[in-house]
């Protein structure tokens, strides 16, 4: 059952993302702005819905204190929503790199104890899948390619955010971004050794992913500098 519900969610996200990208490439027009705003609304609604769910689920005060939206994907939801509406290039770049280097991994190895058809199940896949769909729609569908230096900019912003979240983890005893311990579900962290080594390896992997994700656009920028 777990495999079926996981694969089914991934298949739905793949179909939706592909439809958005192909539609934008083949039939550009005013509908893309409407679709972008609709997707932004879905993302923000999913995140706010999660806060309401937590607030009404009977969690203790200490549990609520460690349930703030500080995971990388929580921040990515709002960045992606603003990028979809305003098309600020820096936010588009952050959305692209965080989605495909982070949210996509969360989809492949979900840290999700709840199952279909619970609210957390739908919220998890709508939120994480929506970030990935937004990134592909903006960058591939609407041609908002990462600019030269995007890897350095996004890398610096990511390091700053990790340091901020790490300080919050240290002060509260929380485990946002899994900086203090690995997630209970199987993930790539399991291949990276114990704490703190898995944090260091994850950072190196993150840098490598940013470079890999930017590689196709380095080629395209050289071939078509006028479009870049």
KEVEXKOL-7531 format. One record per residue (C-alpha): residue in one letter; z, x, y. Coordinates in steps of 0.05 Angstrom, whole numbers, padded with zeros to 5 digits, always signed. Each point is the difference from the previous one (the first is absolute). Example, Ala and Ser with C-alpha at 12.3 -4.5 7.8 and 13.67 -1.06 7.14 Angstrom:
2
a+00156+00246-00090
s-00013+00027+00069
// end
This chain:
228
x+00000+00000+00000
x+00018+00056+00048
x-00067+00035-00011
x-00039-00064+00008
x+00035-00020+00066
x-00008+00071+00027
x-00074+00006-00019
x-00013-00070+00026
x+00030+00017+00068
x-00040+00065+00004
x-00064-00036-00018
x+00011-00053+00054
x+00013+00055+00052
x-00063+00037-00022
x-00043-00062+00005
x+00028-00019+00069
x-00006+00070+00028
x-00071+00008-00027
x-00021-00067+00030
x+00028+00019+00068
x-00035+00067+00001
x-00066-00023-00028
x-00001-00060+00047
x+00014+00043+00061
x-00055+00049-00020
x-00053-00051-00017
x+00018-00056+00048
x+00034+00029+00062
x+00016-00048+00054
x+00054-00041+00034
x+00030-00021-00066
x+00027+00070-00010
x+00047-00007+00059
x+00024-00067-00026
x+00011+00029-00070
x+00036+00060+00029
x+00049-00044+00039
x+00010-00044-00061
x+00017+00060-00043
x+00047+00026+00053
x+00036-00067+00001
x+00006+00000-00076
x+00030+00070+00001
x+00051-00016+00054
x+00017-00066-00034
x+00011+00035-00066
x+00048+00049+00031
x+00039-00052+00040
x+00002-00044-00061
x+00032+00057-00038
x+00054+00007+00053
x+00014-00075-00004
x+00003+00004-00076
x+00051+00057+00003
x+00042-00036+00052
x+00004-00063-00041
x+00007+00031-00069
x+00076+00010+00002
x+00000+00075+00009
x+00065+00032+00022
x+00006+00032+00068
x-00004+00069-00030
x-00063-00019-00038
x-00032-00029+00062
x+00018+00064+00038
x-00046+00039-00047
x-00056-00052+00000
x-00031+00016+00068
x-00076+00007+00003
x-00001+00076+00001
x-00044+00016-00060
x-00066+00032+00018
x-00037-00063-00021
x+00045-00043+00045
x-00022+00041+00060
x-00072+00001-00025
x-00001-00077+00000
x+00012-00004+00075
x-00045+00059+00016
x-00056-00031-00041
x+00010-00067+00034
x-00006+00030+00069
x-00059+00043-00021
x-00036-00062-00026
x+00009-00037+00065
x-00007+00056+00053
x-00041+00052-00039
x+00038+00058+00031
x-00029+00060-00036
x+00066+00037-00011
x+00029-00062-00033
x-00063-00008-00042
x+00008+00072-00024
x+00073-00010-00018
x-00017-00064-00037
x-00055+00035-00039
x+00040+00060-00022
x+00065-00036-00013
x-00035-00056-00038
x-00040+00044-00047
x+00052+00055-00008
x+00062-00045-00003
x-00011-00074-00008
x-00053+00010-00054
x+00050+00040-00041
x+00051-00056+00009
x-00051-00048-00029
x-00017+00044-00059
x+00074+00013-00018
x+00038-00059+00031
x+00075+00003+00009
x+00006-00075-00012
x+00051-00029-00048
x-00021-00072+00015
x-00059-00032-00036
x-00054-00052+00010
x+00005-00052+00030
x+00062+00019+00042
x-00003+00008+00075
x+00015+00076-00003
x-00059+00008-00047
x-00049-00033+00047
x+00031+00033+00062
x-00005+00069-00031
x-00073-00004-00018
x-00022-00037+00062
x+00035+00050+00045
x-00022+00064-00035
x-00068-00027-00018
x-00010-00024+00071
x+00013+00069+00028
x-00052+00030-00047
x-00050-00055+00017
x+00011+00010+00074
x-00012+00075-00006
x-00065-00008-00039
x-00024-00056+00045
x+00012+00039+00064
x-00025+00068-00023
x-00056-00016-00049
x-00019-00071+00020
x+00004+00008+00075
x-00016+00075+00004
x+00064+00022+00035
x-00003+00069-00031
x+00059+00048+00007
x-00013+00048+00058
x+00003+00076-00003
x+00073+00021-00004
x+00022-00066-00031
x+00034+00036-00058
x+00043+00041+00047
x+00018-00059+00044
x+00017-00047-00057
x+00036+00056-00037
x+00044+00015+00061
x+00016-00074+00010
x+00017-00007-00074
x+00047+00060+00001
x+00035-00029+00062
x+00009-00067-00034
x+00026+00032-00064
x+00051+00041+00039
x+00023-00063+00036
x+00007-00039-00065
x+00034+00059-00033
x+00052+00001+00055
x+00012-00074-00010
x+00007+00010-00075
x+00051+00056+00011
x+00040-00043+00048
x+00000-00065-00040
x-00006+00023-00073
x-00064-00040-00007
x-00062+00025-00037
x-00057-00019+00045
x-00066+00034-00020
x+00037+00025-00063
x+00024+00062+00038
x+00068+00001-00036
x-00020-00022-00070
x-00062-00021-00039
x-00020-00073-00008
x+00023-00033-00065
x-00071-00018-00020
x-00047+00053-00028
x-00038+00037+00054
x-00031+00067+00018
x+00070+00024+00021
x+00017+00004-00074
x-00049+00059-00006
x+00029+00038+00058
x+00068+00022-00025
x+00070-00018+00025
x+00024-00008+00072
x-00014+00033+00047
x-00061+00032-00033
x-00037-00066-00008
x+00006-00011+00075
x-00033+00068+00014
x-00054-00012-00052
x-00013-00070+00028
x-00009+00031+00069
x-00051+00049-00026
x-00036-00055-00038
x+00000-00041+00064
x-00034+00056+00039
x-00051+00008-00055
x-00015-00074+00000
x-00011-00001+00075
x-00049+00057-00005
x-00037-00033-00059
x-00003-00068+00035
x-00029+00033+00063
x-00051+00042-00038
x-00056-00053-00004
x+00005-00011+00075
x-00002+00074+00016
x-00068-00001-00034
x-00022-00064+00035
x+00022+00026+00068
x-00044+00061-00008
x-00059-00040-00024
x+00006-00056+00051
x+00038+00028+00060
x-00025-00056+00045
x+00035-00053-00043
x+00064+00040-00006
// end
